Amino acid sequence: MTTETNETDRVRMYLRTQGERYTFRELWIRAVKARLQLLDALDGVNDEQAAFKINEDEWSILEVLKHVLTSSGNVA
């Protein structure tokens, strides 16, 4: 088993355990609130700032947002 697989399994178990603490409705509300907070935090960020990377090993704001959007559909 690779380290990446172990990390994926650990994250899945954490999310499953946390998910069991709330009803689907409560989880949905929390997810929507978190997205709204993210949008508020990014208010005023322009395209150049969103694409900026401090170095090649770090993600830009834009990459993080794409990750959030694409990975949201993978959580089950």
Backbone as a chain_set.jsonl record, in Angstrom:
{"seq": "MTTETNETDRVRMYLRTQGERYTFRELWIRAVKARLQLLDALDGVNDEQAAFKINEDEWSILEVLKHVLTSSGNVA", "coords": {"N": [[0.847, -1.187, 0.0], [0.632, 2.145, -0.884], [1.924, 5.347, 0.204], [0.333, 7.434, -0.707], [-2.09, 6.106, -1.15], [-2.667, 5.344, 1.479], [-3.035, 7.87, 2.607], [-5.253, 8.775, 1.155], [-7.177, 6.903, 1.985], [-7.211, 7.527, 4.71], [-8.214, 10.151, 4.677], [-10.722, 9.707, 3.512], [-11.921, 8.111, 5.537], [-11.945, 9.94, 7.643], [-13.671, 11.919, 6.582], [-15.995, 10.395, 6.266], [-16.546, 9.698, 8.934], [-16.927, 12.258, 10.048], [-19.085, 13.04, 8.502], [-21.084, 11.39, 9.433], [-21.868, 12.596, 11.706], [-23.711, 14.52, 11.195], [-26.894, 15.357, 9.704], [-27.979, 14.88, 6.277], [-29.089, 17.252, 5.339], [-28.021, 19.135, 7.162], [-25.305, 18.869, 6.517], [-25.342, 19.757, 3.885], [-26.071, 22.45, 4.194], [-23.847, 23.368, 5.663], [-21.844, 22.998, 3.735], [-22.654, 24.773, 1.719], [-22.488, 27.205, 3.119], [-19.72, 27.271, 3.593], [-18.74, 27.512, 0.988], [-19.797, 30.009, 0.31], [-18.399, 31.597, 2.142], [-15.836, 31.234, 1.133], [-16.094, 32.485, -1.368], [-16.591, 35.107, -0.473], [-14.129, 35.628, 0.755], [-12.522, 35.79, -1.45], [-13.344, 37.998, -2.779], [-12.681, 40.71, -4.799], [-10.256, 39.769, -5.705], [-8.225, 39.709, -8.503], [-7.818, 38.4, -11.915], [-5.088, 38.055, -12.473], [-3.966, 37.925, -9.902], [-5.285, 35.643, -8.978], [-4.168, 33.672, -10.559], [-1.546, 33.658, -9.794], [1.406, 32.08, -8.599], [3.398, 31.312, -5.886], [5.579, 29.672, -6.027], [6.583, 26.867, -8.09], [5.835, 24.589, -6.736], [3.654, 25.155, -5.238], [0.098, 25.763, -5.081], [-1.962, 27.867, -7.096], [-4.496, 30.354, -6.411], [-6.528, 30.016, -8.248], [-6.107, 27.35, -9.079], [-6.682, 26.01, -6.7], [-9.399, 26.634, -6.423], [-10.441, 25.358, -8.73], [-9.86, 22.737, -8.015], [-11.491, 22.429, -5.726], [-14.026, 22.675, -6.903], [-14.042, 20.528, -8.803], [-13.498, 18.293, -7.219], [-15.595, 18.209, -5.469], [-17.735, 16.825, -6.551], [-16.843, 14.264, -6.309], [-17.061, 13.332, -3.768], [-18.52, 11.023, -1.789]], "CA": [[0.0, 0.0, 0.0], [1.462, 3.342, -0.993], [1.624, 6.458, 1.108], [-0.804, 8.165, -1.279], [-3.286, 5.307, -0.872], [-2.924, 5.481, 2.912], [-3.562, 9.215, 2.839], [-6.605, 8.796, 0.587], [-8.025, 6.134, 2.899], [-7.332, 8.287, 5.955], [-9.113, 11.282, 4.424], [-12.077, 9.153, 3.339], [-12.427, 7.702, 6.843], [-12.231, 11.167, 8.382], [-14.881, 12.527, 6.019], [-17.134, 9.527, 6.582], [-16.82, 9.855, 10.364], [-17.498, 13.589, 10.244], [-20.387, 13.052, 7.838], [-22.065, 10.677, 10.25], [-22.252, 13.464, 12.821], [-24.725, 15.47, 10.745], [-27.847, 14.894, 8.698], [-27.647, 15.361, 4.938], [-29.485, 18.667, 5.27], [-27.023, 19.914, 7.897], [-24.075, 18.856, 5.724], [-25.555, 20.608, 2.713], [-26.028, 23.836, 4.671], [-22.452, 23.658, 5.999], [-21.084, 23.091, 2.483], [-23.037, 26.025, 1.059], [-21.902, 28.299, 3.903], [-18.272, 27.279, 3.355], [-18.508, 28.065, -0.356], [-20.072, 31.448, 0.371], [-17.267, 32.205, 2.842], [-14.725, 31.229, 0.184], [-16.354, 33.557, -2.334], [-16.38, 36.38, 0.227], [-12.691, 35.798, 0.972], [-11.881, 36.063, -2.733], [-13.9, 39.214, -3.354], [-11.666, 41.692, -5.132], [-9.071, 39.136, -6.292], [-8.316, 39.771, -9.963], [-7.339, 37.21, -12.625], [-3.634, 37.933, -12.303], [-3.736, 37.459, -8.538], [-5.799, 34.276, -8.866], [-3.269, 32.765, -11.28], [-0.195, 33.769, -9.237], [1.957, 30.992, -7.793], [4.617, 31.756, -5.214], [6.584, 28.829, -6.667], [5.957, 25.787, -8.86], [5.351, 23.54, -5.835], [2.442, 25.631, -4.565], [-1.066, 25.967, -5.942], [-2.521, 29.216, -7.192], [-5.889, 30.444, -5.966], [-7.335, 29.433, -9.323], [-5.973, 25.889, -9.011], [-7.42, 25.557, -5.516], [-10.827, 26.722, -6.745], [-10.757, 24.27, -9.66], [-9.829, 21.502, -7.235], [-12.707, 22.394, -4.901], [-15.176, 22.427, -7.782], [-14.02, 19.199, -9.419], [-13.502, 17.226, -6.217], [-16.88, 18.197, -4.76], [-18.564, 15.774, -7.131], [-16.26, 12.957, -6.024], [-17.283, 12.972, -2.375], [-19.745, 10.225, -1.634]], "C": [[0.886, 1.242, 0.0], [1.047, 4.398, 0.019], [0.42, 7.242, 0.611], [-2.112, 7.426, -1.01], [-3.655, 5.409, 0.598], [-3.551, 6.833, 3.23], [-4.99, 9.329, 2.321], [-7.57, 8.065, 1.508], [-8.258, 6.883, 4.204], [-8.314, 9.443, 5.791], [-10.544, 10.789, 4.258], [-12.697, 8.764, 4.679], [-12.785, 8.925, 7.681], [-13.53, 11.799, 7.895], [-16.117, 11.704, 6.345], [-17.536, 9.692, 8.049], [-17.463, 11.209, 10.648], [-18.899, 13.672, 9.65], [-21.474, 12.37, 8.639], [-22.551, 11.514, 11.424], [-23.428, 14.372, 12.471], [-25.698, 14.796, 9.784], [-27.41, 15.435, 7.336], [-27.963, 16.847, 4.816], [-28.459, 19.558, 5.97], [-25.699, 19.984, 7.129], [-24.183, 19.787, 4.53], [-25.432, 22.084, 3.097], [-24.591, 24.24, 4.996], [-21.609, 23.846, 4.738], [-21.39, 24.399, 1.759], [-22.428, 27.216, 1.798], [-20.399, 28.407, 3.654], [-17.95, 27.862, 1.985], [-18.764, 29.567, -0.386], [-18.938, 32.189, 1.078], [-16.046, 32.279, 1.925], [-14.891, 32.347, -0.841], [-16.138, 34.931, -1.708], [-14.89, 36.665, 0.411], [-11.974, 36.194, -0.314], [-12.418, 37.312, -3.418], [-12.781, 40.224, -3.588], [-10.381, 41.105, -5.703], [-9.224, 39.159, -7.809], [-7.704, 38.514, -10.598], [-5.841, 36.983, -12.43], [-3.293, 37.403, -10.912], [-4.168, 36.003, -8.382], [-4.864, 33.264, -9.515], [-1.857, 32.738, -10.688], [0.172, 32.551, -8.397], [3.262, 31.476, -7.185], [5.822, 30.944, -5.682], [5.865, 27.658, -7.331], [5.388, 24.675, -7.984], [4.052, 23.914, -5.126], [1.32, 25.832, -5.572], [-1.447, 27.44, -5.961], [-3.942, 29.189, -6.622], [-6.794, 29.771, -6.99], [-7.281, 27.905, -9.302], [-6.727, 25.312, -7.818], [-8.918, 25.563, -5.803], [-11.252, 25.617, -7.708], [-10.794, 22.935, -8.933], [-11.096, 21.356, -6.39], [-13.916, 22.041, -5.758], [-15.187, 21.013, -8.34], [-14.083, 18.084, -8.387], [-14.814, 17.153, -5.451], [-17.789, 17.094, -5.274], [-18.068, 14.38, -6.835], [-16.495, 12.494, -4.601], [-18.607, 12.238, -2.261], [-19.643, 9.34, -0.423]], "O": [[1.798, 1.353, 0.819], [-0.035, 4.341, 0.603], [-0.419, 7.667, 1.405], [-3.124, 8.045, -0.682], [-4.832, 5.548, 0.932], [-4.485, 6.923, 4.027], [-5.845, 9.919, 2.983], [-8.664, 8.559, 1.78], [-9.365, 6.878, 4.742], [-9.148, 9.685, 6.664], [-11.474, 11.385, 4.801], [-13.866, 9.055, 4.93], [-13.817, 8.939, 8.353], [-14.387, 12.169, 8.698], [-17.168, 12.258, 6.665], [-18.72, 9.81, 8.366], [-18.432, 11.294, 11.402], [-19.79, 14.298, 10.224], [-22.648, 12.727, 8.539], [-23.543, 11.169, 12.065], [-24.067, 14.931, 13.362], [-25.37, 13.8, 9.14], [-26.575, 16.336, 7.255], [-27.18, 17.608, 4.249], [-28.071, 20.602, 5.445], [-25.051, 21.03, 7.094], [-23.243, 20.511, 4.203], [-24.773, 22.863, 2.409], [-24.163, 25.338, 4.642], [-20.765, 24.739, 4.675], [-20.484, 25.055, 1.245], [-21.908, 28.136, 1.166], [-19.868, 29.509, 3.52], [-16.992, 28.622, 1.841], [-18.029, 30.311, -1.035], [-18.558, 33.283, 0.663], [-15.312, 33.267, 1.938], [-13.94, 33.067, -1.143], [-15.567, 35.82, -2.34], [-14.442, 37.8, 0.246], [-10.938, 36.857, -0.271], [-11.988, 37.647, -4.522], [-12.026, 40.548, -2.671], [-9.504, 41.85, -6.14], [-10.229, 38.689, -8.342], [-7.141, 37.671, -9.899], [-5.392, 35.852, -12.246], [-2.433, 36.535, -10.766], [-3.484, 35.219, -7.723], [-4.778, 32.121, -9.066], [-1.057, 31.875, -11.049], [-0.625, 32.057, -7.6], [4.129, 31.991, -7.891], [6.942, 31.451, -5.73], [4.66, 27.486, -7.147], [4.548, 23.899, -8.439], [3.427, 23.069, -4.485], [1.563, 26.045, -6.76], [-1.278, 28.159, -4.977], [-4.506, 28.121, -6.385], [-7.717, 29.041, -6.63], [-8.304, 27.245, -9.487], [-7.338, 24.248, -7.92], [-9.623, 24.612, -5.466], [-12.306, 25.008, -7.525], [-11.656, 22.099, -9.202], [-11.699, 20.283, -6.346], [-14.731, 21.202, -5.376], [-16.232, 20.362, -8.35], [-14.664, 17.032, -8.653], [-15.111, 16.126, -4.841], [-18.535, 16.494, -4.501], [-18.78, 13.405, -7.076], [-16.156, 11.36, -4.262], [-19.667, 12.768, -2.594], [-20.575, 8.592, -0.125]]}, "num_chains": 1, "name": "protein.A"}
